[in-house]
């Protein structure tokens, strides 16, 4: 599984994209910058995958699913309510099927978050990929004496 972490940070001079490789890197652009209102493309390079998923995570929050693109068709097969309600987000597989993009048009400072690209589903069942938004659970710890 190839996973790239893309960190979208706001700054006084605009918005900066910093790419960091987590597990395996084919190639990654180290930094892309822009200002509010720009169109931003986050790219995830890969060699093979069944499906390609994008997630977003705000600080101190669980990752939230954005969309899934099937490698075979190259089309978005599932969208979260976030993406359905905000047409600024779009997923695209390039023609050679070597990288998947998350396009954010008219980027806002509120888009600042960590974005994850996950290749090859981590949870599968039927023919479609299953997903679940992650949540934090705090379990109380009891001391046994």
HELIX and SHEET records of a PDB file:
HELIX    1   1 UNK A   81  UNK A   85  1                                   5    
HELIX    2   2 UNK A  109  UNK A  111  5                                   3    
SHEET    1   A 7 UNK A  31  UNK A  34  0                                        
SHEET    2   A 7 UNK A  14  UNK A  21 -1                                        
SHEET    3   A 7 UNK A   3  UNK A  11 -1                                        
SHEET    4   A 7 UNK A 114  UNK A 119 -1                                        
SHEET    5   A 7 UNK A  51  UNK A  57 -1                                        
SHEET    6   A 7 UNK A  64  UNK A  70 -1                                        
SHEET    7   A 7 UNK A  76  UNK A  79 -1                                        
SHEET    1   B 3 UNK A  40  UNK A  45  0                                        
SHEET    2   B 3 UNK A  99  UNK A 104 -1                                        
SHEET    3   B 3 UNK A  89  UNK A  93 -1                                        
END                                                                             
